[in-house]
Amino acid sequence: MLQAQSSPENHVMVVPKIGYCRTLLSAAVADQATCAEGLDAVPGAEEMAAATAQPSFTASPPFSFLSSLLTSSASAMSTASSSTVTVETINPKVLKCEYAVRGEIVTLAQRLQEDLKAKPGSHPFDEILYCNIGNPQSLGQQPVTFFREVLALCDHPGILERDETHGLFSADAIARAWEILDVIPGRATGAYSHSQGIKGLREAIAAGIAARDGYPCNADDIFLTDGASPSVCTKSLCMTNCSIGVMGENQELTAYSNHFPICFSLIGAHDDAVADKVTERRHSLPHSSIPSILCFYCSSRWFSCLDILCVVPYYLDEATGWGLEVSELKKQLEDARSKGLAVRALVVINPGNPTGQVLAEENQREIVEFCKEEGLVLLADEVYQENIYVEDKKFYSFKKIARSMGYGDKDISLVSFQSVSKGYYGECGKRGGYMEVTGFSADVREQIYKVASVNLCSNISGQILASLVMNPPKPGDESYEAFTAERDGILSSLARRAKALEDAFNSLEGVTCNKAEGAMYLFPRLHLPKKAIEAAKAANTVPDAFYAHRLLDATGIVVVPGSGFGQVPGTWHFRCTILPQEEKIPAIISRLKAFHEAFMEEFHD
């Protein structure tokens, strides 16, 4: 039996070596020492680097998450037993970590849900309505039949040989299952795959991308992942270093800095010295920049890269429907560079989260030109590409835009992210996705693959789903008509729900909400009375969190305070999904209106 303990001398996990799967803990300490040196040589950096040669600094993946919890300050460790984990001995970075989408308000909602179960009628509502997260099937959306038929057949291939199967499954689902099984080594969906993903599935995805964009796609550019989030982590891990910046929408900085509990340090006694240097650097950066000591979550493992990533924020223009102004990008880029920050990449989310806007084609061209001129990697989060609800907007991938401008791999580096969690499919729990990596040299690609390989591989069901999402049934297939009816029914219903909620928000006193063009969210602005802001301050919270808390207590509706995403200082918002089933939308609107009217009356100036 493997045993792990926290060493009070160096505050790392001490575990038996496991040859095939050493994690990055040792390398992380060395990297941190390098980072410390880049930040004017933090005291102790040499000792930290030397310590990495010791065998005790290696930890196998099952313990890498625990190590982030158990490493703590020297003062805490000196006053408690090394074998006891308490709030006092847990890494303080863990205690400080917050993730608003599943934060305090959601925790309270779960308690209320337990109350309702144990004591029906104990609250002024009979159910909790989770409008905080893009999790469609948890709110009643049904999975797409064709996708699930193929998955079922792949996971239990023995039934493909049975005569009765043809009466239960569509012919094209059976044929697709055979095609997929034939490209999986040994037809073993329970085995590890190539770390980049099964080649035949990557080829299917590449074909789907080429059909979507009208430009070639190479299967070797595809990395299959457990959803889009690990893709972002893998790419960020390869790009970040001391004094490195990534530009991101302030409204969605959370997706790339605090989206996961990543502000951990595995350094132990020396991490406070590094943190002090980070704090000094932070004060010299543009407002709201977020330098952090990071630990990236990838699949089920924790990568302690511990680089100092500075997120250089840019704000979207709410007055123009959350427009992305290139002038704002240039301003923030110049400001960051004047502070000595080497900005490496630009993050763009289209359609937008949490703002729900869809970029115009001309705007996308401006962004591509900006990245080319400034030598920035373009990180394009395109997971909501199917979620477009307005007739005058259409989704264009940034790769298509770049290629249509005549730019190839030698002109711009581009990484595009896609997921099976969003769109009309909503298969969040299956954890499937991919990134398409173009415009990078062979030696850089080798490093990207190396990082991916530490994770072994993404789950096979998610890989299969990603191939199906990019290659759904086509005209002439037996499932085509049923599939299109399901897809169009889901998307048209989402559009109606978005419009109904948009209109409802705009009908409320002191609330304004931009048009819902795409994605799965609305981001209404709260113009709160002064008394409400003062009440929030007295409650030691921010105004939009105060509003969201009161909304939950009165209605059972769960939303995410805008302060959890980043917003223009002095403005307050909340994010609300459009995902509750359509028949529940009128009741949600009714509850929301009654609450808001009472709230405004209570805090009327």
Protein Blocks (a to p, Z undefined) as FASTA:
>chain_A
ZZddddfklopacddddfklccfklmmmmmmmmmmmmnopaghklmmmmmmmpmklgccf
klmmmmmmmpccfklmmmpcfkbccfklgcfklmmpccfklmmklmmmmmmmmmmmmmgh
iacbfbdcdfkbccfklnopacdfklmmmmmmmmmmmlmmpmklmmmpcfklmmmmmmmm
mmpghiiakbccdfkbpfklmmmmmmmmmmmnopacdfklpccdedjklmmmmmmmmmgc
ehiacdddfklmmmmmmmpcfbbcfkbjmlmmmmmmmmmmmmmpcehiacddddddehjb
ccdfkpacddddddddfknoopacfklmmmmmmmmmmnopacfbdcddddddfklpacdf
klmmmmmmmmmmnopacdddfklmmmccbfkbccddfklmmmmnopafkloccdddddfk
lmjnopmknopaddddehiafklmmmmmmmmmmnopacfklmmmmmmmmmccdehiaklm
mmmmmmmmmmmmmmmmmmmmmmmmmmpghiacdddfbhjbdcddddddfklmmmmmmnop
afklmmmmmmmmmnopacddfklnopaehiacddddfkbcfklmmmmmmmmmmmmmmmmm
mmoZZ
